Amino acid sequence: MGLTDEEIAKVKDEWEEKQRKKENEKEKEKEKEKETEGEKDKGRNDSDASKEKESNRGNSKSSKIATPLSTPKTPPSPAMAHERFALHRDFFAMRQAEHRKRRQAAQAKNLAPRLPGAPSGTLAEDKY
């Protein structure tokens, strides 16, 4: 009932081939990531130059305002991924929304004393 040496060698060879394919795929992914990072860096340099031109034109308010929603979402790199725990992309967005809500509440609290009060008198009814 035991396995023969030939069967063991065959299974071992198949497993080694699978491992080599996995390693090759990982190397290809790393090369693709390096290429995409290089392209992103070029794109960032171009966008930085265009931002400087806009600021020189006197459009300083629009260049100072940064929208966090316009930043591209990149998947986490496989090198930094943890086997058991992974940070979901929505957690960061939820934390930002909570922080924004707190900041807006504090601004409203500071602004409230300067606003005029609601009218306290009654409305006059028209009599026929």
Buried (B, 14 or more C-beta within 10 A) or exposed (E): EEEEEEEEEEEEEEEEEEEEEEEEEEEEEEEEEEEEEEEEEEEEEEEEEEEEEEEEEEEEEEBEEEEEEEEEEEEEEEEEEEEEEEEEEEEEEEEEEEEEEEEEEEEEEEEEEEEEEEEEEEEEEEEE
